[in-house]
């Protein structure tokens, strides 16, 4: 490593939040925290380190902060005591004071000791990447299940970081101290810290029970779809890649679309119809990010089960990003964690590069080289959406039970279902009814069994 890199904090250009309208400046000055970002570059090249800190800046702005400055220090590994080198903490304190910042956000997960030391030395609030993402999730959660999942994740994160406040930790006398039992019998009793931990554990237990009940409801709905043999497609991908926009383009669902990170937390399932008439479901899921906190993966397990239970996984990638292949790797890493938790394999993956209307021909050529197996679409302009519909339909599981039936004309609804849900091989209208040879799902085959024309279904 270069001596100069180790000896200095390198500023990252372009991380200051730009505010144009003076009324907006006055409004945000009252509302937004003023933050300085700090990263430690331990691996990869300078471009990757800059991209990671730039992403941290977008996360901070999504959480409602004004980014003043961003700095990176190159090290073999973060300092175990103060994250950045202990000698650089003084320079960072001067930088914070010069910019009038009230918060420092570190691009990594800090240990309780690192968090305490940095706050003592910098004299401002210190937040790490995990706490920042949890804060965004807390702001965006709307459903009862989403709020419970976020609260559980926050409690799991903050439990080892609970701190007492000096002598105020002692709240009552223990043993016989209250009765003046003499030397050696007076003690602090239960401390405030222990009381807080007990309350947190009690709350976490209650949340887990609530989520287990909600998971049962979600499983019942999913089981009903499986019983009806309706194929399911899950839309997954990096945060802000355009998953909700793609769901709207494919189904006209009208779900919330925002140009910000983690706008979607609650999964949305909508019915869609393939070009050949077969129905299937499309589920929009929560976005992923580099170093997604494991507390969130654990808490959002029931939501992420929608991905593992799908018949096809549509993996959406933002084509306007500088390093889409790194985002693909980050998403696949989280999907691997989900597969391990569920002890099952992930469904087949269809890679879809979105936002191609935002890139030029040179960039398109580079994307085709980087991601040769991908489909290229624009959910905003509609380009490539029809081709995507056809590819999805082609990769969905097809009806596999062959039937040869003679359906009376009085049961026309069954003929309509065969046409809409199955694949008709041959159809003939006879005086007795409609003769059908077709491939259908098992549930429909059971309904048609009594009308078998060949003696067997």
Phi, psi and omega per residue, in radians:
X1 nan 2.478 -3.114
X2 -1.209 2.445 -3.138
X3 -1.066 -0.662 -3.111
X4 -1.128 -0.664 3.136
X5 -1.131 -0.665 -3.126
X6 -1.267 -0.463 -2.995
X7 -1.582 -0.011 -3.043
X8 -2.476 2.703 2.947
X9 -1.601 2.169 -3.076
X10 -1.718 2.160 -3.128
X11 -1.361 2.522 3.111
X12 -1.809 2.117 -3.090
X13 -1.307 2.684 3.018
X14 1.402 0.291 -3.106
X15 -1.786 0.063 -3.132
X16 -1.456 2.284 3.126
X17 -1.128 2.179 -3.125
X18 -1.598 2.251 3.121
X19 -2.150 2.076 -3.018
X20 -1.616 -0.923 -3.035
X21 -1.365 2.294 -3.086
X22 -1.124 -0.590 3.105
X23 -1.164 -0.632 3.099
X24 -1.170 -0.657 3.108
X25 -1.051 -0.829 -3.106
X26 -1.137 -0.666 3.137
X27 -1.163 -0.824 -3.095
X28 -1.221 -0.524 -3.128
X29 -1.100 -0.539 3.089
X30 -1.381 -0.539 -2.931
X31 -1.750 -0.666 -2.938
X32 -1.555 2.479 2.953
X33 -1.303 2.560 3.113
X34 -1.757 2.040 -2.962
X35 -2.129 2.649 2.982
X36 -2.044 2.309 -3.122
X37 -1.698 2.472 -3.124
X38 -2.327 2.259 3.099
X39 -2.254 2.717 3.042
X40 -2.057 2.107 -3.095
X41 -1.604 1.856 -3.093
X42 -1.911 -0.413 -3.105
X43 -2.640 2.924 -3.125
X44 1.339 -3.019 -3.125
X45 -1.720 3.138 -3.076
X46 -1.128 -0.609 -3.124
X47 -1.115 -0.697 3.118
X48 -1.158 -0.697 3.113
X49 -1.117 -0.732 3.118
X50 -1.131 -0.715 -3.134
X51 -1.113 -0.672 3.128
X52 -1.120 -0.733 3.141
X53 -1.257 -0.600 3.080
X54 -1.113 -0.685 3.082
X55 -1.123 -0.694 3.075
X56 -1.046 -0.653 3.094
X57 -1.101 -0.717 3.108
X58 -1.158 -0.656 3.073
X59 -1.090 -0.759 -3.127
X60 -1.106 -0.695 3.137
X61 -1.214 -0.646 3.083
X62 -1.084 -0.623 3.135
X63 -1.304 -0.179 3.110
X64 1.759 0.665 -3.121
X65 -2.093 2.755 3.037
X66 -1.834 2.024 -3.089
X67 -1.435 2.123 -3.120
X68 -1.691 -0.681 -3.008
X69 -2.776 2.669 3.060
X70 -2.397 2.279 -3.122
X71 -2.301 2.646 3.140
X72 -2.282 2.447 2.995
X73 -2.055 2.370 3.114
X74 -1.613 2.191 -3.128
X75 -2.560 2.845 3.031
X76 -1.128 -0.686 3.121
X77 -2.782 2.761 3.123
X78 -1.040 2.553 3.106
X79 -1.117 2.259 -3.089
X80 -1.131 -0.357 -3.109
X81 -1.683 -0.752 -2.997
X82 -2.293 0.302 3.109
X83 1.206 -1.221 2.954
X84 -1.471 2.915 -3.125
X85 -0.987 2.500 -3.081
X86 -1.032 -0.544 3.111
X87 -1.264 -0.369 -3.123
X88 -1.548 -0.227 -3.137
X89 -1.088 -0.636 3.139
X90 -1.132 -0.731 3.096
X91 -1.108 -0.677 3.122
X92 -1.144 -0.672 3.112
X93 -1.093 -0.719 3.106
X94 -1.124 -0.682 3.134
X95 -1.129 -0.726 3.115
X96 -1.107 -0.769 -3.139
X97 -1.143 -0.705 -3.109
X98 -1.147 -0.596 -3.113
X99 -1.568 -0.141 -3.108
X100 1.206 0.550 -3.124
X101 -1.341 2.667 3.069
X102 -2.059 -0.001 3.140
X103 -2.578 2.491 3.004
X104 -2.037 2.266 3.133
X105 -1.991 2.167 -3.110
X106 -1.734 2.433 -3.088
X107 -1.499 1.129 -3.137
X108 3.025 3.017 3.110
X109 -1.631 2.124 -3.106
X110 -1.553 2.503 3.009
X111 -1.309 2.813 3.107
X112 -0.960 -0.668 3.140
X113 -1.169 -0.742 3.101
X114 -1.089 -0.739 -3.128
X115 -1.082 -0.775 -3.111
X116 -1.148 -0.792 -3.103
X117 -1.137 -0.729 -3.133
X118 -1.124 -0.721 3.131
X119 -1.147 -0.644 3.116
X120 -1.144 -0.679 -3.059
X121 -1.467 -0.622 -3.078
X122 -1.528 -0.354 3.121
X123 1.130 0.374 3.031
X124 -2.364 2.957 3.111
X125 -1.174 2.417 3.106
X126 -2.078 2.302 -3.123
X127 -2.255 2.476 3.078
X128 -1.785 3.072 -3.054
X129 -1.050 -0.696 -3.110
X130 -1.105 -0.840 3.140
X131 -1.092 -0.606 3.123
X132 -1.133 -0.805 3.137
X133 -1.131 -0.715 3.095
X134 -1.067 -0.645 3.131
X135 -1.152 -0.708 3.106
X136 -1.107 -0.764 3.127
X137 -1.062 -0.706 -3.130
X138 -1.113 -0.624 3.128
X139 -1.232 -0.600 -2.997
X140 -1.668 -0.193 -3.127
X141 -1.209 2.295 -3.112
X142 -2.122 -0.660 -3.106
X143 -1.404 2.866 3.113
X144 -1.075 -0.733 3.140
X145 -1.156 -0.752 3.135
X146 -1.077 -0.739 3.134
X147 -1.138 -0.697 3.127
X148 -1.159 -0.696 3.129
X149 -1.103 -0.769 -3.130
X150 -1.160 -0.750 3.140
X151 -1.086 -0.695 3.114
X152 -1.114 -0.749 3.128
X153 -1.109 -0.713 3.129
X154 -1.137 -0.736 3.137
X155 -1.138 -0.673 3.097
X156 -1.094 -0.628 -3.141
X157 -1.291 -0.760 -3.005
X158 -1.453 -0.299 -3.094
X159 -0.962 -0.893 3.133
X160 -1.278 -0.112 -3.098
X161 -1.853 0.150 3.046
X162 -1.118 2.412 -3.127
X163 -2.308 2.523 3.010
X164 -1.525 3.050 -3.100
X165 -2.163 1.402 3.062
X166 1.053 -2.351 -3.102
X167 -1.236 -0.272 -3.133
X168 -1.196 -0.143 3.099
X169 -1.091 -0.625 -3.100
X170 -1.407 2.148 -3.079
X171 -1.980 -0.343 -3.124
X172 -2.682 2.761 3.100
X173 -1.408 2.582 -3.105
X174 -1.932 2.928 3.105
X175 1.050 -2.308 -3.140
X176 -1.759 0.330 -3.058
X177 -1.085 -0.638 -3.122
X178 -1.144 -0.458 -3.139
X179 -1.669 0.240 3.134
X180 0.989 1.043 -3.081
X181 -1.308 -0.084 3.094
X182 1.803 -3.072 -3.071
X183 -1.076 2.363 3.078
X184 1.508 -0.086 -3.121
X185 -1.886 -0.132 -3.125
X186 -1.646 2.171 -3.140
X187 -2.495 3.087 -3.071
X188 -1.286 -0.281 -3.071
X189 1.193 -2.658 3.115
X190 -1.329 2.232 -3.121
X191 -1.469 2.844 3.088
X192 -1.050 -0.633 -3.133
X193 -1.103 -0.759 3.126
X194 -1.144 -0.670 3.103
X195 -1.091 -0.760 3.132
X196 -1.105 -0.744 -3.138
X197 -1.090 -0.717 3.139
X198 -1.107 -0.705 3.127
X199 -1.142 -0.678 3.126
X200 -1.143 -0.798 3.120
X201 -1.042 -0.710 3.136
X202 -1.115 -0.757 3.141
X203 -1.157 -0.717 3.130
X204 -1.090 -0.696 3.118
X205 -1.100 -0.730 3.131
X206 -1.133 -0.741 3.137
X207 -1.111 -0.699 3.133
X208 -1.098 -0.671 3.106
X209 -1.146 -0.736 3.122
X210 -1.101 -0.759 -3.130
X211 -1.176 -0.591 3.095
X212 -1.113 -0.687 3.098
X213 -1.160 -0.719 3.106
X214 -1.150 -0.614 3.126
X215 -1.128 -0.604 3.099
X216 -1.120 -0.754 3.118
X217 -1.093 -0.792 3.141
X218 -1.099 -0.703 3.129
X219 -1.133 -0.616 3.102
X220 -1.119 -0.775 3.115
X221 -1.109 -0.733 3.137
X222 -1.146 -0.674 3.119
X223 -1.123 -0.609 3.106
X224 -1.132 -0.703 3.108
X225 -1.152 -0.691 3.124
X226 -1.145 -0.678 3.138
X227 -1.090 -0.616 3.106
X228 -1.469 0.031 3.102
X229 1.009 0.617 3.074
X230 -1.482 2.063 -3.140
X231 -1.078 2.577 -3.138
X232 -2.129 2.413 3.104
X233 -2.099 2.218 3.098
X234 -1.833 2.333 3.080
X235 -1.744 2.034 -3.134
X236 -2.221 2.944 3.113
X237 2.714 -3.112 3.141
X238 -1.177 2.655 3.124
X239 -1.085 2.449 3.123
X240 1.170 0.429 3.101
X241 -1.466 -0.216 3.130
X242 1.806 0.520 -3.115
X243 -1.172 -0.797 -3.134
X244 -1.153 -0.660 3.086
X245 -1.090 -0.687 3.134
X246 -1.178 -0.701 3.076
X247 -1.045 -0.757 3.108
X248 -1.106 -0.716 -3.113
X249 -1.156 -0.608 -3.092
X250 -1.440 -0.526 -3.014
X251 -2.198 -0.210 -3.031
X252 1.173 0.580 -3.012
X253 -1.202 -0.576 -3.119
X254 1.297 0.525 3.128
X255 -1.373 2.857 -3.080
X256 -1.043 2.265 3.059
X257 -2.197 2.099 3.121
X258 -2.322 2.511 3.080
X259 -1.495 1.154 3.096
X260 -2.661 2.857 -3.085
X261 -1.349 2.441 3.087
X262 0.995 0.753 3.055
X263 -1.223 -0.519 -3.128
X264 -1.866 2.111 3.045
X265 -2.045 -0.590 -3.101
X266 -1.649 2.216 -3.105
X267 -1.128 2.459 3.115
X268 -2.081 2.171 3.124
X269 -1.941 2.253 -3.141
X270 -2.270 2.643 3.106
X271 -1.450 2.416 3.076
X272 -2.317 2.819 -3.135
X273 -2.222 2.238 3.110
X274 -1.221 2.784 3.114
X275 -0.964 -0.481 3.122
X276 -1.554 0.127 3.043
X277 1.682 -0.105 -3.122
X278 -1.324 2.319 3.098
X279 -1.421 2.624 3.009
X280 -2.711 2.928 -3.137
X281 -1.891 2.551 3.053
X282 -2.071 2.217 -3.121
X283 -2.066 2.138 3.068
X284 -1.539 2.216 -3.063
X285 -2.009 2.984 3.123
X286 -1.137 2.518 3.138
X287 -1.346 2.771 3.110
X288 -1.882 2.981 -3.134
X289 -2.696 2.798 3.081
X290 -1.012 2.417 3.103
X291 0.965 0.799 3.086
X292 -1.053 2.220 -3.086
X293 -0.974 2.342 -3.105
X294 -1.132 -0.422 3.084
X295 -1.083 -0.624 -3.136
X296 -1.264 -0.700 3.107
X297 -1.062 -0.687 3.133
X298 -1.201 -0.821 -3.073
X299 -1.222 -0.588 -3.097
X300 -1.632 0.419 -3.074
X301 -1.019 -0.791 -3.088
X302 -1.131 -0.620 3.095
X303 -1.191 -0.754 -3.093
X304 -1.287 -0.240 3.050
X305 -1.076 -0.450 3.103
X306 -1.025 -0.575 3.129
X307 -1.214 -0.829 -3.085
X308 -1.181 -0.486 -3.092
X309 -1.546 -0.072 -3.078
X310 -1.307 2.788 3.057
X311 -1.499 -0.406 3.140
X312 -2.564 2.432 3.117
X313 -1.933 2.002 3.057
X314 -1.606 1.870 -3.076
X315 -1.643 1.886 -3.059
X316 -1.600 2.327 -3.125
X317 -2.153 2.442 3.097
X318 -1.421 1.910 -3.112
X319 -1.223 -0.298 -3.121
X320 -1.485 -0.120 3.118
X321 -1.297 2.661 -3.113
X322 -1.256 -0.577 -3.084
X323 -2.267 1.240 -3.093
X324 -1.133 -0.529 -3.128
X325 -1.145 -0.527 3.087
X326 -1.252 -0.611 3.069
X327 -1.156 -0.694 3.097
X328 -1.043 -0.770 -3.138
X329 -1.111 -0.702 -3.136
X330 -1.124 -0.725 3.140
X331 -1.164 -0.751 -3.122
X332 -1.140 -0.531 3.087
X333 -1.135 -0.770 3.120
X334 -1.172 -0.696 3.113
X335 -1.070 -0.619 3.078
X336 -1.112 -0.691 3.084
X337 -1.090 -0.727 -3.141
X338 -1.112 -0.743 3.141
X339 -1.083 -0.666 3.108
X340 -1.140 -0.758 -3.133
X341 -1.108 -0.665 -3.107
X342 -1.540 -0.133 -3.110
X343 0.955 0.823 -3.130
X344 -2.601 2.870 3.140
X345 -1.509 2.635 3.067
X346 -1.266 2.636 3.096
X347 -1.210 2.920 3.087
X348 -0.985 2.514 -3.034
X349 -1.895 2.358 3.003
X350 -2.029 1.976 -3.103
X351 -1.460 2.223 -3.108
X352 -2.227 2.079 3.097
X353 -1.601 2.046 -3.089
X354 -1.743 2.953 3.068
X355 1.147 0.623 3.140
X356 -1.247 -0.243 3.076
X357 -1.268 -0.144 -3.130
X358 -1.740 0.051 -3.087
X359 -2.153 2.699 -3.140
X360 -1.583 3.139 -3.063
X361 -1.139 -0.657 3.134
X362 -1.084 -0.759 3.124
X363 -1.164 -0.644 3.110
X364 -1.078 -0.729 3.113
X365 -1.072 -0.720 3.129
X366 -1.153 -0.702 3.131
X367 -1.139 -0.684 3.113
X368 -1.136 -0.540 3.095
X369 -1.315 -0.703 -3.129
X370 -1.222 -0.697 -3.042
X371 -2.217 1.241 -3.027
X372 -1.132 -0.407 -3.078
X373 -1.568 0.055 -2.976
X374 -1.551 2.718 2.912
X375 -1.596 2.580 -3.106
X376 -2.097 2.088 -3.057
X377 -2.434 2.954 2.964
X378 -2.326 1.911 3.120
X379 -1.154 -0.458 -3.108
X380 -1.281 -0.842 -3.093
X381 -1.627 -0.272 -3.122
X382 1.558 0.004 -3.115
X383 -1.169 2.237 3.095
X384 1.428 -0.045 -3.072
X385 -1.177 -0.737 -3.134
X386 -1.110 -0.712 3.093
X387 -1.105 -0.653 3.117
X388 -1.135 -0.729 3.093
X389 -0.986 -0.755 -3.113
X390 -1.169 -0.699 3.133
X391 -1.144 -0.742 3.113
X392 -1.056 -0.808 3.140
X393 -1.069 -0.663 -3.115
X394 -1.180 -0.523 -3.074
X395 -1.646 -0.096 3.091
X396 -1.286 2.588 3.071
X397 -1.092 2.400 -3.085
X398 -1.739 2.743 3.058
X399 -0.994 2.439 -3.009
X400 -2.225 0.129 3.116
X401 -1.825 2.066 -3.125
X402 -1.487 2.323 3.110
X403 -2.219 2.558 3.016
X404 -2.247 1.782 -2.964
X405 -2.282 2.721 3.021
X406 -2.063 1.814 -3.031
X407 -1.689 2.166 3.110
X408 -1.050 2.666 -3.137
X409 -1.129 -0.329 3.104
X410 -1.311 -0.217 3.135
X411 -1.946 0.859 -3.119
X412 -1.074 -0.440 -3.127
X413 -1.144 -0.529 3.103
X414 -1.222 -0.682 3.077
X415 -1.076 -0.721 3.131
X416 -1.110 -0.682 3.130
X417 -1.159 -0.667 3.106
X418 -1.075 -0.710 -3.141
X419 -1.202 -0.669 -3.052
X420 -1.467 -0.524 -3.027
X421 -1.934 -0.278 -3.094
X422 -2.073 -2.918 3.105
X423 -2.126 1.954 -3.091
X424 -1.415 2.132 3.096
X425 -1.543 -0.736 -3.112
X426 -2.668 2.510 3.140
X427 -2.424 2.360 -3.119
X428 -2.511 2.345 3.142
X429 -1.710 2.049 -3.114
X430 -2.009 2.960 3.102
X431 -1.051 -0.497 -3.101
X432 -1.458 -0.413 -3.080
X433 2.772 -2.848 -3.118
X434 -1.672 2.114 3.094
X435 -1.574 2.123 -3.082
X436 -2.161 2.325 2.894
X437 -2.066 2.069 -3.003
X438 -2.706 2.875 2.996
X439 -1.840 2.194 -3.099
X440 -2.342 3.023 3.093
X441 -1.353 2.781 -3.092
X442 -0.987 -0.683 -3.104
X443 -1.144 -0.694 3.108
X444 -1.241 -0.619 3.098
X445 -1.062 -0.640 3.128
X446 -1.143 -0.667 3.109
X447 -1.184 -0.550 -3.071
X448 -1.533 -0.131 -3.002
X449 -1.023 -0.626 -3.107
X450 -1.250 -0.205 -3.123
X451 -1.850 0.308 -3.076
X452 -0.991 2.309 -3.131
X453 -1.651 -0.352 -3.073
X454 -1.871 0.080 3.120
X455 1.582 -0.189 3.140
X456 -2.655 2.632 3.099
X457 -1.821 nan nan
